[in-house]
């Protein structure tokens, strides 16, 4: 399949089977991320692969964040928060935590480090699609919470950028259209 077809056909796949993709496929996905561009070749990304029971660590972080927002939760509310968090973390057999650890330097811009990690995520999603796997990049307010940073040992200047949920698709993605190119592009020649 041509690169353009891969780009046009890749969709977020929120529902995947419980079958665990083999390690070689996950390593190919990680390798694609490793080859993302980064300004000054800083390679500011770090990937943490969660499989099996290790996913519960993510679920516990979700639960802890949910509980922090409650005033004096009951035992039942604590139990529900834990179950909800673990359920979120078990929506895919493989999850890759995307972490940006910015490099310090006079010429290094923090936002460019984040952008480089986002490029790595895109590379990874495209590679997963080529390998017949589905992905969805999950983010949201809990992703950027200090508890998530603590869970994944992220430095003060770093951040969790999101989570790639990966597995074999268990849904048919919707057909998607895009606005015409001319609606999104301006050509400046003078």
C-alpha atoms as one frame of an Amber mdcrd trajectory, in Angstrom:
protein
   0.000   0.000   0.000   1.338   3.451  -0.816   2.189   5.851   1.992  -0.631
   8.172   0.920  -3.159   5.314   1.122  -1.880   4.380   4.591  -2.286   8.003
   5.693  -5.758   8.293   4.150  -7.022   4.959   5.486  -5.703   5.069   9.059
  -8.455   5.715  11.588  -8.667   5.753  15.347  -9.833   2.324  16.448 -11.389
   2.516  19.894 -12.480  -1.111  20.084  -9.903  -3.881  19.748  -9.759  -7.610
  20.423  -8.047  -9.010  23.506  -5.500 -10.878  21.359  -2.025  -9.543  22.178
  -0.002  -8.533  19.107   3.368 -10.252  19.018   6.448  -8.497  20.362   7.976
  -8.113  16.889   5.033  -5.981  15.734   5.223  -3.801  18.829   8.962  -3.381
  18.295   8.328  -2.310  14.688   5.875   0.279  15.969   8.400   1.535  18.521
  11.108   1.655  15.863   8.875   3.815  13.659   8.467   6.196  16.587  12.201
   6.289  17.166  12.717   7.607  13.633  10.522  10.670  14.054  12.103  14.037
  13.355  13.277  16.185  16.248  14.844  19.624  16.143  18.580  19.358  16.886
  18.082  15.562  16.949  17.195  15.676  20.637  14.939  12.579  20.459  12.929
  13.764  23.500  10.536  10.810  23.566  10.303   7.904  25.924   7.930   5.009
  25.386   6.653   2.724  28.141   4.915  -0.429  26.900   2.162  -1.736  29.168
   0.868  -5.269  28.700  -0.928  -7.773  30.866  -1.214  -6.831  34.520   1.125
  -3.853  34.067  -1.867  -2.006  32.591  -3.362  -1.939  36.091  -0.762   0.693
  37.056  -2.388   3.010  34.529  -5.839   2.056  35.831  -4.793   2.817  39.395
  -3.533   6.242  38.300  -6.898   6.936  36.639  -8.655   5.835  39.841  -6.438
   7.971  42.074  -7.100  11.028  39.905 -10.858  10.367  40.011 -10.756  10.008
  43.801  -8.780  13.214  44.228 -11.685  15.111  42.684 -14.185  13.677  45.218
 -14.809  15.017  48.692 -14.638  12.219  51.248 -15.519   9.315  48.937 -17.326
   6.356  50.442 -15.898   2.855  50.286 -18.290   2.094  47.427 -17.211   5.220
  45.501 -13.561   4.223  45.982 -14.302   0.755  44.668 -16.163   2.163  41.652
 -13.349   4.624  40.889 -10.824   1.778  40.983 -12.947  -0.472  38.748 -13.573
   2.362  36.295  -9.864   3.183  36.134  -8.813  -0.429  35.579 -11.521  -0.844
  32.939 -10.123   2.169  31.053  -6.646   0.678  31.174  -7.793  -2.697  29.883
  -9.475  -1.419  26.715  -6.513  -2.697  24.683  -3.991  -5.512  25.150  -1.059
  -3.137  24.582  -0.742   0.466  25.669   2.243   2.645  24.952   2.661   5.644
  27.236   4.058   8.537  25.201   6.344  10.660  27.314   8.249  13.764  26.346
  11.391  14.508  28.340  12.635  17.810  26.935  16.342  18.307  26.478  17.718
  21.497  27.992  19.683  23.885  25.884  19.866  27.483  24.838  18.453  26.752
  21.388  15.911  24.115  22.455  12.266  25.164  22.542   9.989  23.115  24.811
   7.119  23.116  22.304   9.396  21.642  19.638  10.155  18.738  21.955   6.409
  18.123  22.349   5.950  18.360  18.575   8.703  15.797  18.033   6.974  13.356
  20.371   3.695  13.938  18.514   5.509  13.099  15.261   6.714   9.885  16.897
   3.117   9.044  17.835   1.950   9.612  14.251   4.738   7.386  12.911   3.721
   4.692  15.375   0.045   4.854  14.447   0.854   4.657  10.733   3.139   1.653
  11.277   0.486  -0.082  13.378  -2.036   0.468  10.586   0.359  -0.988   8.030
   0.780  -4.043  10.296  -2.997  -4.582  10.493  -3.366  -3.230  14.004  -5.743
  -0.600  15.277  -4.716   2.314  17.461  -6.249   5.210  19.258  -4.295   8.028
  20.872  -5.999   8.669  24.193  -5.450  11.906  26.056  -7.628  14.075  28.264
  -7.213  15.946  31.504  -6.015  12.928  33.583  -3.159  12.405  31.102  -1.528
  15.666  32.165  -2.158  15.269  35.906   0.763  15.130  38.350  -0.346  11.631
  39.447   0.177  10.396  35.884   3.638  12.008  35.848   4.470  10.287  39.138
   3.157   6.931  37.905   5.453   7.028  34.873   8.461   8.674  36.594   8.302
  11.778  34.435  10.546  14.691  35.365   9.180  18.085  36.382   9.919  19.522
  32.946   8.532  16.469  31.106   4.982  15.337  30.526   2.858  12.368  29.605
   1.670  13.259  26.122  -0.888  10.484  25.804  -1.423   6.756  25.485  -1.499
   4.684  22.312  -3.962   1.844  22.769  -3.050  -0.925  20.338  -4.697  -4.174
  19.272  -6.393  -6.015  16.453  -9.454  -4.038  15.307 -12.836  -5.200  16.570
 -14.861  -2.540  14.777 -15.322  -1.114  11.349 -14.151   2.494  11.307 -16.424
   5.120   9.864 -15.701   6.558   6.462 -14.251   9.992   6.921 -14.052  12.906
   4.567 -11.882  15.967   4.708 -12.607  19.509   3.690 -11.203  20.381   0.271
  -7.527  21.294   0.231  -8.315  24.746  -1.123 -10.320  25.449   2.074  -7.204
  24.864   4.175  -4.363  26.286   2.093  -3.302  29.774   1.139  -0.610  30.225
  -1.495   1.438  33.354  -0.930   3.718  34.239  -3.816   4.344  37.940  -3.255
